[in-house]
Amino acid sequence: MFPTVPVATADLVLAAVALPMVLAALVGLFYSVQFAIALGAGSVPASGTIGYALFYDPPSDG
């Protein structure tokens, strides 16, 4: 069996920030959408995730 490693919320937030940006970059590369427009559109959910992590569920000392 493989040892289980708990996943922290901060790790999930980092993945949630990176995922829309990677998808937007792929769309910009492989479709006829301008790269800057695709990254701009991908930054909207990424920045929303950062806002969630900072203001709705902020990190706590512990």
Distance bins in CASP14 RR format, pairs under 12 A and 6 or more apart:
PFRMAT RR
TARGET T0000
AUTHOR 0000-0000-0000
RMODE 2
METHOD distances of the structure
MODEL  1
5 11 0 0 0 0 1 0 0 0 0 0 0
6 12 0 0 0 0 0 1 0 0 0 0 0
7 13 0 0 0 0 0 1 0 0 0 0 0
7 14 0 0 0 0 0 1 0 0 0 0 0
7 15 0 0 0 0 1 0 0 0 0 0 0
8 14 0 0 0 0 1 0 0 0 0 0 0
8 15 0 0 0 0 0 1 0 0 0 0 0
8 53 0 0 0 0 0 1 0 0 0 0 0
8 59 0 0 0 0 1 0 0 0 0 0 0
8 62 0 0 0 0 0 1 0 0 0 0 0
9 15 0 0 0 0 0 1 0 0 0 0 0
9 16 0 0 0 0 0 1 0 0 0 0 0
9 49 0 0 0 0 0 1 0 0 0 0 0
9 52 0 0 0 0 0 1 0 0 0 0 0
9 53 0 0 0 0 1 0 0 0 0 0 0
9 56 0 0 0 0 0 1 0 0 0 0 0
9 57 1 0 0 1 0 0 0 0 0 0 0
9 58 0 0 0 0 0 1 0 0 0 0 0
9 59 0 0 0 0 1 0 0 0 0 0 0
9 60 0 0 0 0 0 1 0 0 0 0 0
10 16 0 0 0 0 0 1 0 0 0 0 0
10 17 0 0 0 0 0 1 0 0 0 0 0
10 49 0 0 0 0 0 1 0 0 0 0 0
10 50 0 0 0 0 0 1 0 0 0 0 0
10 53 1 0 0 1 0 0 0 0 0 0 0
10 54 0 0 0 0 0 1 0 0 0 0 0
10 57 0 0 0 0 0 1 0 0 0 0 0
10 58 0 0 0 0 0 1 0 0 0 0 0
10 59 1 0 0 1 0 0 0 0 0 0 0
10 60 0 0 0 0 0 1 0 0 0 0 0
11 17 0 0 0 0 0 1 0 0 0 0 0
11 18 0 0 0 0 0 1 0 0 0 0 0
11 53 0 0 0 0 0 1 0 0 0 0 0
12 18 0 0 0 0 0 1 0 0 0 0 0
12 19 0 0 0 0 0 1 0 0 0 0 0
12 49 0 0 0 0 1 0 0 0 0 0 0
12 52 0 0 0 0 0 1 0 0 0 0 0
12 53 0 0 0 0 1 0 0 0 0 0 0
12 57 0 0 0 0 0 1 0 0 0 0 0
13 19 0 0 0 0 0 1 0 0 0 0 0
13 46 0 0 0 0 0 1 0 0 0 0 0
13 48 0 0 0 0 0 1 0 0 0 0 0
13 49 1 0 0 1 0 0 0 0 0 0 0
13 50 1 0 0 1 0 0 0 0 0 0 0
13 51 0 0 0 0 1 0 0 0 0 0 0
13 52 1 0 0 1 0 0 0 0 0 0 0
13 53 1 0 1 0 0 0 0 0 0 0 0
13 54 0 0 0 0 1 0 0 0 0 0 0
13 56 0 0 0 0 0 1 0 0 0 0 0
13 57 0 0 0 0 1 0 0 0 0 0 0
13 58 0 0 0 0 0 1 0 0 0 0 0
13 59 0 0 0 0 1 0 0 0 0 0 0
14 21 0 0 0 0 0 1 0 0 0 0 0
14 46 0 0 0 0 0 1 0 0 0 0 0
14 49 0 0 0 0 1 0 0 0 0 0 0
14 50 0 0 0 0 0 1 0 0 0 0 0
14 53 0 0 0 0 1 0 0 0 0 0 0
15 21 0 0 0 0 0 1 0 0 0 0 0
15 22 0 0 0 0 0 1 0 0 0 0 0
15 46 0 0 0 0 0 1 0 0 0 0 0
15 49 0 0 0 0 1 0 0 0 0 0 0
15 53 0 0 0 0 0 1 0 0 0 0 0
16 22 0 0 0 0 0 1 0 0 0 0 0
16 23 0 0 0 0 0 1 0 0 0 0 0
16 45 0 0 0 0 1 0 0 0 0 0 0
16 46 1 0 0 1 0 0 0 0 0 0 0
16 47 0 0 0 0 0 1 0 0 0 0 0
16 48 0 0 0 0 1 0 0 0 0 0 0
16 49 1 0 1 0 0 0 0 0 0 0 0
16 50 0 0 0 0 1 0 0 0 0 0 0
16 51 0 0 0 0 0 1 0 0 0 0 0
16 52 0 0 0 0 1 0 0 0 0 0 0
16 53 0 0 0 0 1 0 0 0 0 0 0
16 57 0 0 0 0 0 1 0 0 0 0 0
17 23 0 0 0 0 0 1 0 0 0 0 0
17 24 0 0 0 0 0 1 0 0 0 0 0
17 42 0 0 0 0 0 1 0 0 0 0 0
17 43 0 0 0 0 1 0 0 0 0 0 0
17 44 0 0 0 0 0 1 0 0 0 0 0
17 45 0 0 0 0 1 0 0 0 0 0 0
17 46 1 0 1 0 0 0 0 0 0 0 0
17 47 0 0 0 0 1 0 0 0 0 0 0
17 48 0 0 0 0 1 0 0 0 0 0 0
17 49 1 0 1 0 0 0 0 0 0 0 0
17 50 1 0 0 1 0 0 0 0 0 0 0
17 51 0 0 0 0 1 0 0 0 0 0 0
17 52 0 0 0 0 0 1 0 0 0 0 0
17 53 0 0 0 0 1 0 0 0 0 0 0
17 54 0 0 0 0 0 1 0 0 0 0 0
18 24 0 0 0 0 0 1 0 0 0 0 0
18 25 0 0 0 0 0 1 0 0 0 0 0
18 42 0 0 0 0 0 1 0 0 0 0 0
18 43 0 0 0 0 0 1 0 0 0 0 0
18 45 0 0 0 0 0 1 0 0 0 0 0
18 46 1 0 0 1 0 0 0 0 0 0 0
18 49 0 0 0 0 1 0 0 0 0 0 0
18 50 0 0 0 0 0 1 0 0 0 0 0
19 25 0 0 0 0 0 1 0 0 0 0 0
19 26 0 0 0 0 0 1 0 0 0 0 0
19 42 0 0 0 0 1 0 0 0 0 0 0
19 45 0 0 0 0 1 0 0 0 0 0 0
19 46 0 0 0 0 1 0 0 0 0 0 0
19 49 0 0 0 0 1 0 0 0 0 0 0
20 26 0 0 0 0 0 1 0 0 0 0 0
20 27 0 0 0 0 0 1 0 0 0 0 0
20 38 0 0 0 0 0 1 0 0 0 0 0
20 39 0 0 0 0 1 0 0 0 0 0 0
20 40 0 0 0 0 1 0 0 0 0 0 0
20 41 0 0 0 0 1 0 0 0 0 0 0
20 42 1 0 1 0 0 0 0 0 0 0 0
20 43 1 0 0 1 0 0 0 0 0 0 0
20 44 1 0 0 1 0 0 0 0 0 0 0
20 45 1 0 1 0 0 0 0 0 0 0 0
20 46 1 0 1 0 0 0 0 0 0 0 0
20 47 0 0 0 0 1 0 0 0 0 0 0
20 48 0 0 0 0 1 0 0 0 0 0 0
20 49 1 0 0 1 0 0 0 0 0 0 0
20 50 0 0 0 0 0 1 0 0 0 0 0
21 27 0 0 0 0 0 1 0 0 0 0 0
21 28 0 0 0 0 0 1 0 0 0 0 0
21 38 0 0 0 0 1 0 0 0 0 0 0
21 39 1 0 0 1 0 0 0 0 0 0 0
21 40 0 0 0 0 1 0 0 0 0 0 0
21 41 0 0 0 0 0 1 0 0 0 0 0
21 42 1 0 1 0 0 0 0 0 0 0 0
21 43 1 0 0 1 0 0 0 0 0 0 0
21 44 0 0 0 0 0 1 0 0 0 0 0
21 45 0 0 0 0 1 0 0 0 0 0 0
21 46 1 0 1 0 0 0 0 0 0 0 0
21 47 0 0 0 0 0 1 0 0 0 0 0
21 49 0 0 0 0 0 1 0 0 0 0 0
21 50 0 0 0 0 0 1 0 0 0 0 0
22 28 0 0 0 0 0 1 0 0 0 0 0
22 29 0 0 0 0 0 1 0 0 0 0 0
22 38 0 0 0 0 0 1 0 0 0 0 0
22 39 0 0 0 0 0 1 0 0 0 0 0
22 42 0 0 0 0 1 0 0 0 0 0 0
22 45 0 0 0 0 0 1 0 0 0 0 0
22 46 0 0 0 0 1 0 0 0 0 0 0
23 29 0 0 0 0 0 1 0 0 0 0 0
23 30 0 0 0 0 0 1 0 0 0 0 0
23 31 0 0 0 0 0 1 0 0 0 0 0
23 33 0 0 0 0 0 1 0 0 0 0 0
23 38 0 0 0 0 1 0 0 0 0 0 0
23 39 0 0 0 0 0 1 0 0 0 0 0
23 40 0 0 0 0 0 1 0 0 0 0 0
23 41 0 0 0 0 1 0 0 0 0 0 0
23 42 1 0 0 1 0 0 0 0 0 0 0
23 43 0 0 0 0 0 1 0 0 0 0 0
23 45 0 0 0 0 1 0 0 0 0 0 0
23 46 0 0 0 0 0 1 0 0 0 0 0
24 30 0 0 0 0 0 1 0 0 0 0 0
24 31 0 0 0 0 0 1 0 0 0 0 0
24 33 0 0 0 0 1 0 0 0 0 0 0
24 34 0 0 0 0 0 1 0 0 0 0 0
24 35 0 0 0 0 1 0 0 0 0 0 0
24 36 0 0 0 0 0 1 0 0 0 0 0
24 37 0 0 0 0 1 0 0 0 0 0 0
24 38 1 0 1 0 0 0 0 0 0 0 0
24 39 1 0 1 0 0 0 0 0 0 0 0
24 40 1 0 0 1 0 0 0 0 0 0 0
24 41 1 0 1 0 0 0 0 0 0 0 0
24 42 1 1 0 0 0 0 0 0 0 0 0
24 43 1 0 0 1 0 0 0 0 0 0 0
24 44 0 0 0 0 1 0 0 0 0 0 0
24 45 0 0 0 0 1 0 0 0 0 0 0
24 46 0 0 0 0 1 0 0 0 0 0 0
25 31 0 0 0 0 0 1 0 0 0 0 0
25 33 0 0 0 0 0 1 0 0 0 0 0
25 35 1 0 0 1 0 0 0 0 0 0 0
25 36 0 0 0 0 0 1 0 0 0 0 0
25 37 0 0 0 0 0 1 0 0 0 0 0
25 38 1 0 0 1 0 0 0 0 0 0 0
25 39 1 0 0 1 0 0 0 0 0 0 0
25 40 0 0 0 0 0 1 0 0 0 0 0
25 41 0 0 0 0 0 1 0 0 0 0 0
25 42 0 0 0 0 1 0 0 0 0 0 0
25 43 0 0 0 0 0 1 0 0 0 0 0
25 46 0 0 0 0 0 1 0 0 0 0 0
26 33 0 0 0 0 0 1 0 0 0 0 0
26 35 0 0 0 0 0 1 0 0 0 0 0
26 38 0 0 0 0 1 0 0 0 0 0 0
26 39 0 0 0 0 0 1 0 0 0 0 0
26 42 0 0 0 0 0 1 0 0 0 0 0
27 33 1 0 1 0 0 0 0 0 0 0 0
27 34 0 0 0 0 0 1 0 0 0 0 0
27 35 0 0 0 0 1 0 0 0 0 0 0
27 37 0 0 0 0 1 0 0 0 0 0 0
27 38 1 0 1 0 0 0 0 0 0 0 0
27 39 0 0 0 0 1 0 0 0 0 0 0
27 40 0 0 0 0 0 1 0 0 0 0 0
27 41 0 0 0 0 1 0 0 0 0 0 0
27 42 0 0 0 0 1 0 0 0 0 0 0
28 34 1 0 0 1 0 0 0 0 0 0 0
28 35 1 0 1 0 0 0 0 0 0 0 0
28 36 0 0 0 0 1 0 0 0 0 0 0
28 37 0 0 0 0 1 0 0 0 0 0 0
28 38 1 1 0 0 0 0 0 0 0 0 0
28 39 1 0 0 1 0 0 0 0 0 0 0
28 40 0 0 0 0 0 1 0 0 0 0 0
28 41 0 0 0 0 1 0 0 0 0 0 0
28 42 0 0 0 0 0 1 0 0 0 0 0
29 35 1 0 0 1 0 0 0 0 0 0 0
29 38 0 0 0 0 1 0 0 0 0 0 0
29 39 0 0 0 0 0 1 0 0 0 0 0
30 38 0 0 0 0 1 0 0 0 0 0 0
31 37 0 0 0 0 0 1 0 0 0 0 0
31 38 1 0 0 1 0 0 0 0 0 0 0
31 41 0 0 0 0 0 1 0 0 0 0 0
32 38 0 0 0 0 0 1 0 0 0 0 0
33 39 0 0 0 0 1 0 0 0 0 0 0
33 40 0 0 0 0 0 1 0 0 0 0 0
33 41 0 0 0 0 1 0 0 0 0 0 0
33 42 0 0 0 0 0 1 0 0 0 0 0
34 40 0 0 0 0 1 0 0 0 0 0 0
34 41 0 0 0 0 0 1 0 0 0 0 0
35 41 0 0 0 0 0 1 0 0 0 0 0
35 42 0 0 0 0 0 1 0 0 0 0 0
36 42 0 0 0 0 0 1 0 0 0 0 0
36 43 0 0 0 0 0 1 0 0 0 0 0
37 43 0 0 0 0 0 1 0 0 0 0 0
37 44 0 0 0 0 0 1 0 0 0 0 0
38 44 0 0 0 0 0 1 0 0 0 0 0
39 46 0 0 0 0 1 0 0 0 0 0 0
39 47 0 0 0 0 0 1 0 0 0 0 0
40 46 0 0 0 0 1 0 0 0 0 0 0
40 47 0 0 0 0 1 0 0 0 0 0 0
41 47 0 0 0 0 0 1 0 0 0 0 0
42 48 0 0 0 0 0 1 0 0 0 0 0
42 49 0 0 0 0 0 1 0 0 0 0 0
43 49 0 0 0 0 0 1 0 0 0 0 0
43 50 0 0 0 0 1 0 0 0 0 0 0
44 50 0 0 0 0 0 1 0 0 0 0 0
44 51 0 0 0 0 0 1 0 0 0 0 0
45 51 0 0 0 0 0 1 0 0 0 0 0
45 52 0 0 0 0 0 1 0 0 0 0 0
46 52 0 0 0 0 0 1 0 0 0 0 0
46 53 0 0 0 0 0 1 0 0 0 0 0
47 53 0 0 0 0 0 1 0 0 0 0 0
47 54 0 0 0 0 0 1 0 0 0 0 0
47 55 0 0 0 0 0 1 0 0 0 0 0
48 54 0 0 0 0 1 0 0 0 0 0 0
48 55 0 0 0 0 1 0 0 0 0 0 0
48 56 0 0 0 0 1 0 0 0 0 0 0
49 55 0 0 0 0 0 1 0 0 0 0 0
49 56 0 0 0 0 0 1 0 0 0 0 0
49 57 0 0 0 0 0 1 0 0 0 0 0
50 56 0 0 0 0 0 1 0 0 0 0 0
50 57 0 0 0 0 0 1 0 0 0 0 0
50 58 0 0 0 0 0 1 0 0 0 0 0
51 57 0 0 0 0 1 0 0 0 0 0 0
51 58 0 0 0 0 1 0 0 0 0 0 0
52 58 0 0 0 0 1 0 0 0 0 0 0
53 59 1 0 0 1 0 0 0 0 0 0 0
END
